[in-house]
């Protein structure tokens, strides 16, 4: 059984979380979870770990619910873009993927569930075509969202933007160079060479961020979470964080009941504080503030603090 000391530690952990809206309801939820685990007679260490994770998840969900309530954003998914919702029918799981939040790795690891669906339903095509939620009838879409295990992972907005820039503009990605790079260089680079205008390669971080705040052309790799996964319309069972992926991923897999088919490899987050400061110190503070405004809903809805890792830039004396 849990000792009173263990119970105190668990509830103290909850109170120290970033959420500012930990309510009586969350505490009651935690107590219910405690009783469940006591009845299941799990070991004390396992109980503490599971409860800590459950309390963390409840707080993340409460942040989203509070945001949606305050902003009157209880929307419906009907008529919205559902291309980021992947459905695994045999496992009764729905994953809304957000690019640059380990989505490629998740798709790779979840491929075992795609194979299951192929064998059972026989209509899953390469490229996640048939297991995409947008291909199902409206009534079936809502039934799936209500009854399947739904999850998504989010990431600090500024870290995600930097990750998108590095991946799409520093690497040899001809599509992004032609689709976005040529336009960015044409608009924001003085005396651009004909070669740069032709290929669109070599876009700098200051050029990319100026384009982002001026044009506000949101490719999925830097679009707001709200535009991709509609968190005010979907009551997600699991909201994971990129920053906690090493701990969140295995717990999610077990909670979704797919741990016998899916695993997640060891993970080490990218974009260190030094790297963040290196890139963001290249642009004016005002532009960083403009970017923060663009991603305001992501910060508020998922409990990320601003300026976060960029605090040193705003603490400096220079303007």
ChimeraX commands (.cxc) that place a marker at each C-alpha (Angstrom):
marker #1 position 0.00,0.00,0.00 radius 0.5
marker #1 position 0.94,3.65,-0.36 radius 0.5
marker #1 position 2.26,5.29,2.77 radius 0.5
marker #1 position 1.06,8.75,3.78 radius 0.5
marker #1 position 4.54,10.02,2.90 radius 0.5
marker #1 position 4.30,8.64,-0.64 radius 0.5
marker #1 position 0.87,10.19,-1.01 radius 0.5
marker #1 position 2.28,13.53,0.13 radius 0.5
marker #1 position 5.11,13.30,-2.40 radius 0.5
marker #1 position 2.69,12.55,-5.23 radius 0.5
marker #1 position 0.39,15.46,-4.45 radius 0.5
marker #1 position 3.34,17.78,-3.85 radius 0.5
marker #1 position 4.64,16.90,-7.30 radius 0.5
marker #1 position 1.31,17.95,-8.75 radius 0.5
marker #1 position 1.40,21.31,-7.01 radius 0.5
marker #1 position 4.85,22.08,-8.35 radius 0.5
marker #1 position 3.86,21.62,-11.99 radius 0.5
marker #1 position 3.70,24.68,-14.24 radius 0.5
marker #1 position -0.05,24.61,-14.53 radius 0.5
marker #1 position -1.64,27.55,-12.74 radius 0.5
marker #1 position -5.08,26.04,-12.80 radius 0.5
marker #1 position -4.65,22.90,-10.71 radius 0.5
marker #1 position -8.16,22.58,-9.34 radius 0.5
marker #1 position -10.02,20.43,-6.86 radius 0.5
marker #1 position -11.14,18.34,-9.81 radius 0.5
marker #1 position -7.53,17.45,-10.67 radius 0.5
marker #1 position -6.76,16.56,-7.06 radius 0.5
marker #1 position -9.84,14.34,-6.98 radius 0.5
marker #1 position -8.73,12.71,-10.21 radius 0.5
marker #1 position -5.35,12.01,-8.64 radius 0.5
marker #1 position -6.99,10.46,-5.59 radius 0.5
marker #1 position -9.17,8.26,-7.78 radius 0.5
marker #1 position -6.07,7.07,-9.61 radius 0.5
marker #1 position -4.42,6.31,-6.26 radius 0.5
marker #1 position -7.34,4.13,-5.21 radius 0.5
marker #1 position -7.28,2.30,-8.52 radius 0.5
marker #1 position -3.63,1.44,-8.17 radius 0.5
marker #1 position -4.04,0.41,-4.54 radius 0.5
marker #1 position -6.75,-2.04,-5.51 radius 0.5
marker #1 position -4.49,-3.37,-8.26 radius 0.5
marker #1 position -1.76,-3.85,-5.62 radius 0.5
marker #1 position 1.13,-2.62,-7.73 radius 0.5
marker #1 position 4.54,-1.99,-6.20 radius 0.5
marker #1 position 5.09,1.38,-4.55 radius 0.5
marker #1 position 7.69,2.60,-7.06 radius 0.5
marker #1 position 5.44,1.74,-9.99 radius 0.5
marker #1 position 2.51,3.47,-8.33 radius 0.5
marker #1 position 4.47,6.65,-7.75 radius 0.5
marker #1 position 5.71,6.76,-11.35 radius 0.5
marker #1 position 2.29,6.06,-12.85 radius 0.5
marker #1 position 0.55,8.59,-10.66 radius 0.5
marker #1 position 3.10,11.26,-11.38 radius 0.5
marker #1 position 2.55,10.72,-15.10 radius 0.5
marker #1 position -1.24,10.70,-14.73 radius 0.5
marker #1 position -1.23,13.92,-12.75 radius 0.5
marker #1 position 1.03,15.49,-15.38 radius 0.5
marker #1 position -1.37,14.41,-18.12 radius 0.5
marker #1 position -4.40,15.73,-16.24 radius 0.5
marker #1 position -2.72,19.11,-15.85 radius 0.5
marker #1 position -1.84,19.30,-19.53 radius 0.5
marker #1 position -5.42,18.48,-20.49 radius 0.5
marker #1 position -6.72,21.05,-17.99 radius 0.5
marker #1 position -4.55,23.76,-19.57 radius 0.5
marker #1 position -6.08,23.09,-22.98 radius 0.5
marker #1 position -9.62,22.95,-21.60 radius 0.5
marker #1 position -9.12,26.19,-19.69 radius 0.5
marker #1 position -7.77,27.95,-22.80 radius 0.5
marker #1 position -10.66,26.76,-24.95 radius 0.5
marker #1 position -13.21,27.82,-22.35 radius 0.5
marker #1 position -11.73,31.28,-21.87 radius 0.5
marker #1 position -11.51,31.87,-25.61 radius 0.5
marker #1 position -14.86,30.24,-26.40 radius 0.5
marker #1 position -13.15,27.79,-28.72 radius 0.5
marker #1 position -15.19,24.62,-28.35 radius 0.5
marker #1 position -15.10,23.84,-32.04 radius 0.5
marker #1 position -16.01,20.84,-34.11 radius 0.5
marker #1 position -13.69,18.93,-36.42 radius 0.5
marker #1 position -16.39,18.66,-39.06 radius 0.5
marker #1 position -15.37,20.70,-42.07 radius 0.5
marker #1 position -11.80,21.12,-40.83 radius 0.5
marker #1 position -8.54,19.86,-42.27 radius 0.5
marker #1 position -7.96,16.38,-40.86 radius 0.5
marker #1 position -4.94,15.38,-42.91 radius 0.5
marker #1 position -2.74,15.15,-39.81 radius 0.5
marker #1 position -4.96,12.60,-38.08 radius 0.5
marker #1 position -3.72,9.05,-38.64 radius 0.5
marker #1 position -6.15,6.26,-37.81 radius 0.5
marker #1 position -5.09,2.77,-36.71 radius 0.5
marker #1 position -8.37,0.90,-36.67 radius 0.5
marker #1 position -7.30,-2.47,-35.34 radius 0.5
marker #1 position -5.63,-0.82,-32.33 radius 0.5
marker #1 position -8.34,1.85,-32.03 radius 0.5
marker #1 position -5.73,4.59,-31.89 radius 0.5
marker #1 position -5.64,8.04,-33.54 radius 0.5
marker #1 position -2.40,10.01,-33.72 radius 0.5
marker #1 position -2.43,13.66,-34.78 radius 0.5
marker #1 position 1.08,14.31,-35.97 radius 0.5
marker #1 position 2.76,17.70,-35.78 radius 0.5
marker #1 position 5.84,17.99,-38.03 radius 0.5
marker #1 position 9.13,18.67,-36.24 radius 0.5
marker #1 position 7.88,17.00,-33.05 radius 0.5
marker #1 position 9.39,13.57,-33.75 radius 0.5
marker #1 position 6.48,12.84,-36.07 radius 0.5
marker #1 position 8.66,10.90,-38.56 radius 0.5
marker #1 position 9.87,8.61,-35.79 radius 0.5
marker #1 position 6.35,8.08,-34.49 radius 0.5
marker #1 position 5.12,7.15,-37.96 radius 0.5
marker #1 position 7.98,4.71,-38.31 radius 0.5
marker #1 position 7.27,3.05,-34.97 radius 0.5
marker #1 position 3.53,2.95,-35.59 radius 0.5
marker #1 position 4.02,1.20,-38.92 radius 0.5
marker #1 position 3.34,-2.12,-37.19 radius 0.5
marker #1 position -0.23,-0.94,-36.64 radius 0.5
marker #1 position -0.51,-0.04,-40.32 radius 0.5
marker #1 position 0.48,-3.60,-41.19 radius 0.5
marker #1 position -2.24,-4.89,-38.88 radius 0.5
marker #1 position -4.81,-2.76,-40.64 radius 0.5
marker #1 position -3.61,-4.02,-44.02 radius 0.5
marker #1 position -4.23,-7.60,-42.98 radius 0.5
marker #1 position -7.63,-6.88,-41.43 radius 0.5
marker #1 position -9.06,-4.21,-43.73 radius 0.5
marker #1 position -6.91,-4.58,-46.83 radius 0.5
marker #1 position -7.24,-0.94,-47.89 radius 0.5
marker #1 position -4.31,0.81,-46.29 radius 0.5
marker #1 position -2.14,2.21,-49.05 radius 0.5
marker #1 position 1.42,3.43,-48.95 radius 0.5
marker #1 position 1.72,7.00,-47.74 radius 0.5
marker #1 position -0.95,6.72,-45.03 radius 0.5
marker #1 position -3.66,7.45,-47.58 radius 0.5
marker #1 position -6.40,5.15,-46.35 radius 0.5
marker #1 position -5.67,5.45,-42.65 radius 0.5
marker #1 position -6.08,9.21,-42.71 radius 0.5
marker #1 position -9.13,10.48,-40.84 radius 0.5
marker #1 position -10.15,12.81,-43.66 radius 0.5
marker #1 position -11.05,9.81,-45.83 radius 0.5
marker #1 position -13.82,8.60,-43.50 radius 0.5
marker #1 position -17.50,9.68,-43.48 radius 0.5
marker #1 position -18.38,12.52,-41.09 radius 0.5
marker #1 position -20.41,10.36,-38.74 radius 0.5
marker #1 position -17.65,7.78,-38.54 radius 0.5
marker #1 position -15.05,10.49,-37.90 radius 0.5
marker #1 position -16.83,11.68,-34.77 radius 0.5
marker #1 position -17.41,8.14,-33.54 radius 0.5
marker #1 position -13.71,7.36,-33.92 radius 0.5
marker #1 position -12.64,10.50,-32.09 radius 0.5
marker #1 position -15.04,9.68,-29.26 radius 0.5
marker #1 position -14.08,6.02,-28.90 radius 0.5
marker #1 position -10.47,5.64,-30.04 radius 0.5
marker #1 position -7.38,6.47,-27.99 radius 0.5
marker #1 position -6.24,9.89,-29.26 radius 0.5
marker #1 position -2.85,11.49,-28.76 radius 0.5
marker #1 position -0.50,14.20,-29.99 radius 0.5
marker #1 position 2.91,15.58,-29.08 radius 0.5
marker #1 position 3.80,19.28,-28.87 radius 0.5
marker #1 position 7.03,21.23,-28.59 radius 0.5
marker #1 position 8.29,24.65,-27.52 radius 0.5
marker #1 position 7.21,26.89,-30.45 radius 0.5
marker #1 position 10.53,28.69,-30.91 radius 0.5
marker #1 position 12.48,25.45,-30.81 radius 0.5
marker #1 position 10.16,23.94,-33.40 radius 0.5
marker #1 position 10.53,26.93,-35.75 radius 0.5
marker #1 position 14.31,26.66,-35.53 radius 0.5
marker #1 position 14.16,22.92,-36.15 radius 0.5
marker #1 position 12.00,23.50,-39.24 radius 0.5
marker #1 position 14.43,26.13,-40.57 radius 0.5
marker #1 position 17.47,23.88,-40.11 radius 0.5
marker #1 position 15.78,20.89,-41.69 radius 0.5
marker #1 position 14.19,22.62,-44.66 radius 0.5
marker #1 position 16.65,25.40,-45.51 radius 0.5
marker #1 position 20.09,24.32,-44.29 radius 0.5
marker #1 position 19.81,20.84,-45.78 radius 0.5
marker #1 position 19.63,20.08,-49.48 radius 0.5
marker #1 position 15.84,20.20,-49.70 radius 0.5
marker #1 position 15.17,21.28,-53.26 radius 0.5
marker #1 position 11.40,21.43,-52.85 radius 0.5
marker #1 position 11.52,23.92,-49.97 radius 0.5
marker #1 position 14.30,25.89,-51.60 radius 0.5
marker #1 position 12.21,26.34,-54.75 radius 0.5
marker #1 position 8.81,26.63,-53.07 radius 0.5
marker #1 position 9.81,29.06,-50.32 radius 0.5
marker #1 position 13.52,29.88,-50.60 radius 0.5
marker #1 position 13.32,31.70,-53.93 radius 0.5
marker #1 position 10.48,33.89,-52.75 radius 0.5
marker #1 position 12.23,34.65,-49.43 radius 0.5
marker #1 position 15.47,35.63,-51.14 radius 0.5
marker #1 position 13.63,37.72,-53.75 radius 0.5
marker #1 position 11.80,39.71,-51.08 radius 0.5
marker #1 position 14.33,40.02,-48.28 radius 0.5
marker #1 position 17.85,39.84,-49.70 radius 0.5
marker #1 position 19.43,42.96,-51.16 radius 0.5
marker #1 position 21.58,42.41,-54.21 radius 0.5
marker #1 position 20.74,38.72,-54.42 radius 0.5
marker #1 position 22.71,36.80,-57.02 radius 0.5
marker #1 position 20.99,35.21,-59.98 radius 0.5
marker #1 position 22.11,31.82,-58.70 radius 0.5
marker #1 position 20.43,32.38,-55.34 radius 0.5
marker #1 position 17.25,33.64,-56.99 radius 0.5
marker #1 position 17.21,30.58,-59.23 radius 0.5
marker #1 position 17.88,27.88,-56.65 radius 0.5
marker #1 position 16.47,29.45,-53.47 radius 0.5
marker #1 position 19.25,27.88,-51.44 radius 0.5
marker #1 position 21.19,29.56,-48.66 radius 0.5
marker #1 position 18.25,31.25,-46.89 radius 0.5
marker #1 position 19.45,32.71,-43.60 radius 0.5
marker #1 position 17.58,32.52,-40.31 radius 0.5
marker #1 position 16.96,36.29,-40.25 radius 0.5
marker #1 position 15.50,36.07,-43.77 radius 0.5
marker #1 position 13.29,33.11,-42.90 radius 0.5
marker #1 position 11.92,34.72,-39.72 radius 0.5
marker #1 position 11.25,38.00,-41.51 radius 0.5
marker #1 position 9.27,36.06,-44.09 radius 0.5
marker #1 position 7.37,34.24,-41.34 radius 0.5
marker #1 position 6.21,37.39,-39.54 radius 0.5
marker #1 position 5.56,39.44,-42.68 radius 0.5
marker #1 position 3.90,36.97,-45.01 radius 0.5
marker #1 position 2.62,34.53,-42.42 radius 0.5
marker #1 position 2.66,31.69,-44.91 radius 0.5
marker #1 position 2.29,28.68,-42.67 radius 0.5
marker #1 position 3.57,25.43,-44.07 radius 0.5
marker #1 position 2.70,22.50,-41.80 radius 0.5
marker #1 position 6.27,22.44,-40.48 radius 0.5
marker #1 position 5.84,25.79,-38.76 radius 0.5
marker #1 position 2.04,26.16,-38.54 radius 0.5
marker #1 position 0.43,26.54,-35.11 radius 0.5
marker #1 position -0.62,23.36,-33.30 radius 0.5
marker #1 position -4.20,24.60,-33.24 radius 0.5
marker #1 position -4.30,24.69,-37.04 radius 0.5
marker #1 position -3.12,21.10,-37.36 radius 0.5
marker #1 position -4.71,19.13,-34.52 radius 0.5
marker #1 position -7.71,21.21,-33.34 radius 0.5
marker #1 position -7.23,20.63,-29.59 radius 0.5
marker #1 position -10.37,22.56,-28.70 radius 0.5
marker #1 position -12.45,20.15,-30.77 radius 0.5
marker #1 position -10.74,16.89,-29.78 radius 0.5
marker #1 position -10.56,15.72,-26.18 radius 0.5
marker #1 position -7.15,14.07,-26.42 radius 0.5
marker #1 position -6.45,11.13,-24.16 radius 0.5
marker #1 position -2.74,11.87,-24.14 radius 0.5
marker #1 position -0.88,15.15,-24.68 radius 0.5
marker #1 position 2.82,14.48,-24.84 radius 0.5
marker #1 position 5.76,16.87,-24.90 radius 0.5
marker #1 position 8.83,16.63,-27.09 radius 0.5
marker #1 position 10.89,17.81,-24.13 radius 0.5
marker #1 position 9.65,14.84,-22.06 radius 0.5
marker #1 position 9.62,12.32,-24.90 radius 0.5
marker #1 position 11.98,9.87,-23.22 radius 0.5
marker #1 position 9.48,9.51,-20.38 radius 0.5
marker #1 position 6.22,10.23,-22.19 radius 0.5
marker #1 position 6.68,7.86,-25.14 radius 0.5
marker #1 position 6.90,4.54,-23.27 radius 0.5
marker #1 position 4.08,5.57,-20.94 radius 0.5
marker #1 position 1.86,6.50,-23.89 radius 0.5
marker #1 position 2.54,3.20,-25.65 radius 0.5
marker #1 position 1.57,1.27,-22.54 radius 0.5
marker #1 position -1.46,3.44,-21.84 radius 0.5
marker #1 position -2.73,2.99,-25.41 radius 0.5
marker #1 position -2.37,-0.77,-25.08 radius 0.5
marker #1 position 0.06,-1.16,-27.97 radius 0.5
marker #1 position 3.24,-1.91,-26.02 radius 0.5
marker #1 position 3.27,-5.47,-27.39 radius 0.5
marker #1 position 3.63,-4.16,-30.95 radius 0.5
marker #1 position 5.19,-0.71,-30.68 radius 0.5
marker #1 position 8.30,0.65,-28.98 radius 0.5
marker #1 position 10.15,3.96,-29.12 radius 0.5
marker #1 position 13.95,4.20,-29.42 radius 0.5
marker #1 position 16.17,6.08,-26.95 radius 0.5
marker #1 position 15.72,9.80,-27.44 radius 0.5
marker #1 position 17.86,12.87,-26.88 radius 0.5
marker #1 position 16.30,16.31,-27.56 radius 0.5
marker #1 position 17.98,18.58,-30.10 radius 0.5
marker #1 position 18.29,22.38,-30.09 radius 0.5
marker #1 position 20.30,23.17,-26.99 radius 0.5
marker #1 position 20.03,26.51,-25.23 radius 0.5
marker #1 position 23.35,27.59,-26.76 radius 0.5
marker #1 position 22.07,26.79,-30.25 radius 0.5
marker #1 position 18.81,28.60,-29.65 radius 0.5
marker #1 position 20.65,31.70,-28.49 radius 0.5
marker #1 position 23.05,31.49,-31.44 radius 0.5
marker #1 position 20.25,31.70,-34.00 radius 0.5
marker #1 position 17.76,33.96,-32.25 radius 0.5
marker #1 position 20.43,36.49,-31.31 radius 0.5
marker #1 position 20.75,37.13,-35.07 radius 0.5
marker #1 position 17.30,38.72,-35.26 radius 0.5
marker #1 position 15.82,41.81,-33.55 radius 0.5
marker #1 position 14.02,41.33,-30.24 radius 0.5
marker #1 position 10.94,42.90,-31.76 radius 0.5
marker #1 position 10.76,40.13,-34.32 radius 0.5
marker #1 position 11.04,37.49,-31.62 radius 0.5
marker #1 position 8.10,39.17,-29.89 radius 0.5
marker #1 position 6.16,39.14,-33.16 radius 0.5
marker #1 position 6.82,35.42,-33.49 radius 0.5
marker #1 position 5.72,34.84,-29.91 radius 0.5
marker #1 position 2.46,36.61,-30.74 radius 0.5
marker #1 position 1.93,34.35,-33.76 radius 0.5
marker #1 position 2.36,31.28,-31.57 radius 0.5
marker #1 position 0.60,32.74,-28.55 radius 0.5
marker #1 position -2.09,30.05,-28.53 radius 0.5
marker #1 position 0.56,27.30,-28.57 radius 0.5
marker #1 position 2.35,28.86,-25.61 radius 0.5
marker #1 position -0.79,29.37,-23.59 radius 0.5
marker #1 position -2.66,26.19,-24.47 radius 0.5
marker #1 position 0.23,23.85,-23.75 radius 0.5
marker #1 position 1.89,25.63,-20.86 radius 0.5
marker #1 position 5.11,26.80,-22.49 radius 0.5
marker #1 position 6.73,29.88,-21.00 radius 0.5
marker #1 position 8.13,32.79,-22.97 radius 0.5
marker #1 position 10.92,33.74,-23.47 radius 0.5
marker #1 position 12.03,30.39,-22.05 radius 0.5
marker #1 position 15.49,29.50,-23.35 radius 0.5
marker #1 position 15.70,32.90,-25.02 radius 0.5
marker #1 position 15.66,34.71,-21.69 radius 0.5
marker #1 position 19.31,35.69,-21.96 radius 0.5
marker #1 position 18.55,37.71,-25.09 radius 0.5
marker #1 position 15.91,39.79,-23.32 radius 0.5
marker #1 position 18.01,40.13,-20.18 radius 0.5
marker #1 position 20.85,41.73,-22.12 radius 0.5
marker #1 position 21.32,45.49,-21.88 radius 0.5
marker #1 position 21.64,45.99,-25.62 radius 0.5
marker #1 position 18.43,46.57,-27.54 radius 0.5
marker link #1:1,2 radius 0.2
marker link #1:2,3 radius 0.2
marker link #1:3,4 radius 0.2
marker link #1:4,5 radius 0.2
marker link #1:5,6 radius 0.2
marker link #1:6,7 radius 0.2
marker link #1:7,8 radius 0.2
marker link #1:8,9 radius 0.2
marker link #1:9,10 radius 0.2
marker link #1:10,11 radius 0.2
marker link #1:11,12 radius 0.2
marker link #1:12,13 radius 0.2
marker link #1:13,14 radius 0.2
marker link #1:14,15 radius 0.2
marker link #1:15,16 radius 0.2
marker link #1:16,17 radius 0.2
marker link #1:17,18 radius 0.2
marker link #1:18,19 radius 0.2
marker link #1:19,20 radius 0.2
marker link #1:20,21 radius 0.2
marker link #1:21,22 radius 0.2
marker link #1:22,23 radius 0.2
marker link #1:23,24 radius 0.2
marker link #1:24,25 radius 0.2
marker link #1:25,26 radius 0.2
marker link #1:26,27 radius 0.2
marker link #1:27,28 radius 0.2
marker link #1:28,29 radius 0.2
marker link #1:29,30 radius 0.2
marker link #1:30,31 radius 0.2
marker link #1:31,32 radius 0.2
marker link #1:32,33 radius 0.2
marker link #1:33,34 radius 0.2
marker link #1:34,35 radius 0.2
marker link #1:35,36 radius 0.2
marker link #1:36,37 radius 0.2
marker link #1:37,38 radius 0.2
marker link #1:38,39 radius 0.2
marker link #1:39,40 radius 0.2
marker link #1:40,41 radius 0.2
marker link #1:41,42 radius 0.2
marker link #1:42,43 radius 0.2
marker link #1:43,44 radius 0.2
marker link #1:44,45 radius 0.2
marker link #1:45,46 radius 0.2
marker link #1:46,47 radius 0.2
marker link #1:47,48 radius 0.2
marker link #1:48,49 radius 0.2
marker link #1:49,50 radius 0.2
marker link #1:50,51 radius 0.2
marker link #1:51,52 radius 0.2
marker link #1:52,53 radius 0.2
marker link #1:53,54 radius 0.2
marker link #1:54,55 radius 0.2
marker link #1:55,56 radius 0.2
marker link #1:56,57 radius 0.2
marker link #1:57,58 radius 0.2
marker link #1:58,59 radius 0.2
marker link #1:59,60 radius 0.2
marker link #1:60,61 radius 0.2
marker link #1:61,62 radius 0.2
marker link #1:62,63 radius 0.2
marker link #1:63,64 radius 0.2
marker link #1:64,65 radius 0.2
marker link #1:65,66 radius 0.2
marker link #1:66,67 radius 0.2
marker link #1:67,68 radius 0.2
marker link #1:68,69 radius 0.2
marker link #1:69,70 radius 0.2
marker link #1:70,71 radius 0.2
marker link #1:71,72 radius 0.2
marker link #1:72,73 radius 0.2
marker link #1:73,74 radius 0.2
marker link #1:74,75 radius 0.2
marker link #1:75,76 radius 0.2
marker link #1:76,77 radius 0.2
marker link #1:77,78 radius 0.2
marker link #1:78,79 radius 0.2
marker link #1:79,80 radius 0.2
marker link #1:80,81 radius 0.2
marker link #1:81,82 radius 0.2
marker link #1:82,83 radius 0.2
marker link #1:83,84 radius 0.2
marker link #1:84,85 radius 0.2
marker link #1:85,86 radius 0.2
marker link #1:86,87 radius 0.2
marker link #1:87,88 radius 0.2
marker link #1:88,89 radius 0.2
marker link #1:89,90 radius 0.2
marker link #1:90,91 radius 0.2
marker link #1:91,92 radius 0.2
marker link #1:92,93 radius 0.2
marker link #1:93,94 radius 0.2
marker link #1:94,95 radius 0.2
marker link #1:95,96 radius 0.2
marker link #1:96,97 radius 0.2
marker link #1:97,98 radius 0.2
marker link #1:98,99 radius 0.2
marker link #1:99,100 radius 0.2
marker link #1:100,101 radius 0.2
marker link #1:101,102 radius 0.2
marker link #1:102,103 radius 0.2
marker link #1:103,104 radius 0.2
marker link #1:104,105 radius 0.2
marker link #1:105,106 radius 0.2
marker link #1:106,107 radius 0.2
marker link #1:107,108 radius 0.2
marker link #1:108,109 radius 0.2
marker link #1:109,110 radius 0.2
marker link #1:110,111 radius 0.2
marker link #1:111,112 radius 0.2
marker link #1:112,113 radius 0.2
marker link #1:113,114 radius 0.2
marker link #1:114,115 radius 0.2
marker link #1:115,116 radius 0.2
marker link #1:116,117 radius 0.2
marker link #1:117,118 radius 0.2
marker link #1:118,119 radius 0.2
marker link #1:119,120 radius 0.2
marker link #1:120,121 radius 0.2
marker link #1:121,122 radius 0.2
marker link #1:122,123 radius 0.2
marker link #1:123,124 radius 0.2
marker link #1:124,125 radius 0.2
marker link #1:125,126 radius 0.2
marker link #1:126,127 radius 0.2
marker link #1:127,128 radius 0.2
marker link #1:128,129 radius 0.2
marker link #1:129,130 radius 0.2
marker link #1:130,131 radius 0.2
marker link #1:131,132 radius 0.2
marker link #1:132,133 radius 0.2
marker link #1:133,134 radius 0.2
marker link #1:134,135 radius 0.2
marker link #1:135,136 radius 0.2
marker link #1:136,137 radius 0.2
marker link #1:137,138 radius 0.2
marker link #1:138,139 radius 0.2
marker link #1:139,140 radius 0.2
marker link #1:140,141 radius 0.2
marker link #1:141,142 radius 0.2
marker link #1:142,143 radius 0.2
marker link #1:143,144 radius 0.2
marker link #1:144,145 radius 0.2
marker link #1:145,146 radius 0.2
marker link #1:146,147 radius 0.2
marker link #1:147,148 radius 0.2
marker link #1:148,149 radius 0.2
marker link #1:149,150 radius 0.2
marker link #1:150,151 radius 0.2
marker link #1:151,152 radius 0.2
marker link #1:152,153 radius 0.2
marker link #1:153,154 radius 0.2
marker link #1:154,155 radius 0.2
marker link #1:155,156 radius 0.2
marker link #1:156,157 radius 0.2
marker link #1:157,158 radius 0.2
marker link #1:158,159 radius 0.2
marker link #1:159,160 radius 0.2
marker link #1:160,161 radius 0.2
marker link #1:161,162 radius 0.2
marker link #1:162,163 radius 0.2
marker link #1:163,164 radius 0.2
marker link #1:164,165 radius 0.2
marker link #1:165,166 radius 0.2
marker link #1:166,167 radius 0.2
marker link #1:167,168 radius 0.2
marker link #1:168,169 radius 0.2
marker link #1:169,170 radius 0.2
marker link #1:170,171 radius 0.2
marker link #1:171,172 radius 0.2
marker link #1:172,173 radius 0.2
marker link #1:173,174 radius 0.2
marker link #1:174,175 radius 0.2
marker link #1:175,176 radius 0.2
marker link #1:176,177 radius 0.2
marker link #1:177,178 radius 0.2
marker link #1:178,179 radius 0.2
marker link #1:179,180 radius 0.2
marker link #1:180,181 radius 0.2
marker link #1:181,182 radius 0.2
marker link #1:182,183 radius 0.2
marker link #1:183,184 radius 0.2
marker link #1:184,185 radius 0.2
marker link #1:185,186 radius 0.2
marker link #1:186,187 radius 0.2
marker link #1:187,188 radius 0.2
marker link #1:188,189 radius 0.2
marker link #1:189,190 radius 0.2
marker link #1:190,191 radius 0.2
marker link #1:191,192 radius 0.2
marker link #1:192,193 radius 0.2
marker link #1:193,194 radius 0.2
marker link #1:194,195 radius 0.2
marker link #1:195,196 radius 0.2
marker link #1:196,197 radius 0.2
marker link #1:197,198 radius 0.2
marker link #1:198,199 radius 0.2
marker link #1:199,200 radius 0.2
marker link #1:200,201 radius 0.2
marker link #1:201,202 radius 0.2
marker link #1:202,203 radius 0.2
marker link #1:203,204 radius 0.2
marker link #1:204,205 radius 0.2
marker link #1:205,206 radius 0.2
marker link #1:206,207 radius 0.2
marker link #1:207,208 radius 0.2
marker link #1:208,209 radius 0.2
marker link #1:209,210 radius 0.2
marker link #1:210,211 radius 0.2
marker link #1:211,212 radius 0.2
marker link #1:212,213 radius 0.2
marker link #1:213,214 radius 0.2
marker link #1:214,215 radius 0.2
marker link #1:215,216 radius 0.2
marker link #1:216,217 radius 0.2
marker link #1:217,218 radius 0.2
marker link #1:218,219 radius 0.2
marker link #1:219,220 radius 0.2
marker link #1:220,221 radius 0.2
marker link #1:221,222 radius 0.2
marker link #1:222,223 radius 0.2
marker link #1:223,224 radius 0.2
marker link #1:224,225 radius 0.2
marker link #1:225,226 radius 0.2
marker link #1:226,227 radius 0.2
marker link #1:227,228 radius 0.2
marker link #1:228,229 radius 0.2
marker link #1:229,230 radius 0.2
marker link #1:230,231 radius 0.2
marker link #1:231,232 radius 0.2
marker link #1:232,233 radius 0.2
marker link #1:233,234 radius 0.2
marker link #1:234,235 radius 0.2
marker link #1:235,236 radius 0.2
marker link #1:236,237 radius 0.2
marker link #1:237,238 radius 0.2
marker link #1:238,239 radius 0.2
marker link #1:239,240 radius 0.2
marker link #1:240,241 radius 0.2
marker link #1:241,242 radius 0.2
marker link #1:242,243 radius 0.2
marker link #1:243,244 radius 0.2
marker link #1:244,245 radius 0.2
marker link #1:245,246 radius 0.2
marker link #1:246,247 radius 0.2
marker link #1:247,248 radius 0.2
marker link #1:248,249 radius 0.2
marker link #1:249,250 radius 0.2
marker link #1:250,251 radius 0.2
marker link #1:251,252 radius 0.2
marker link #1:252,253 radius 0.2
marker link #1:253,254 radius 0.2
marker link #1:254,255 radius 0.2
marker link #1:255,256 radius 0.2
marker link #1:256,257 radius 0.2
marker link #1:257,258 radius 0.2
marker link #1:258,259 radius 0.2
marker link #1:259,260 radius 0.2
marker link #1:260,261 radius 0.2
marker link #1:261,262 radius 0.2
marker link #1:262,263 radius 0.2
marker link #1:263,264 radius 0.2
marker link #1:264,265 radius 0.2
marker link #1:265,266 radius 0.2
marker link #1:266,267 radius 0.2
marker link #1:267,268 radius 0.2
marker link #1:268,269 radius 0.2
marker link #1:269,270 radius 0.2
marker link #1:270,271 radius 0.2
marker link #1:271,272 radius 0.2
marker link #1:272,273 radius 0.2
marker link #1:273,274 radius 0.2
marker link #1:274,275 radius 0.2
marker link #1:275,276 radius 0.2
marker link #1:276,277 radius 0.2
marker link #1:277,278 radius 0.2
marker link #1:278,279 radius 0.2
marker link #1:279,280 radius 0.2
marker link #1:280,281 radius 0.2
marker link #1:281,282 radius 0.2
marker link #1:282,283 radius 0.2
marker link #1:283,284 radius 0.2
marker link #1:284,285 radius 0.2
marker link #1:285,286 radius 0.2
marker link #1:286,287 radius 0.2
marker link #1:287,288 radius 0.2
marker link #1:288,289 radius 0.2
marker link #1:289,290 radius 0.2
marker link #1:290,291 radius 0.2
marker link #1:291,292 radius 0.2
marker link #1:292,293 radius 0.2
marker link #1:293,294 radius 0.2
marker link #1:294,295 radius 0.2
marker link #1:295,296 radius 0.2
marker link #1:296,297 radius 0.2
marker link #1:297,298 radius 0.2
marker link #1:298,299 radius 0.2
marker link #1:299,300 radius 0.2
marker link #1:300,301 radius 0.2
marker link #1:301,302 radius 0.2
marker link #1:302,303 radius 0.2
marker link #1:303,304 radius 0.2
marker link #1:304,305 radius 0.2
marker link #1:305,306 radius 0.2
marker link #1:306,307 radius 0.2
marker link #1:307,308 radius 0.2
marker link #1:308,309 radius 0.2
marker link #1:309,310 radius 0.2
marker link #1:310,311 radius 0.2
marker link #1:311,312 radius 0.2
marker link #1:312,313 radius 0.2
marker link #1:313,314 radius 0.2
marker link #1:314,315 radius 0.2
marker link #1:315,316 radius 0.2
marker link #1:316,317 radius 0.2
marker link #1:317,318 radius 0.2
marker link #1:318,319 radius 0.2
view
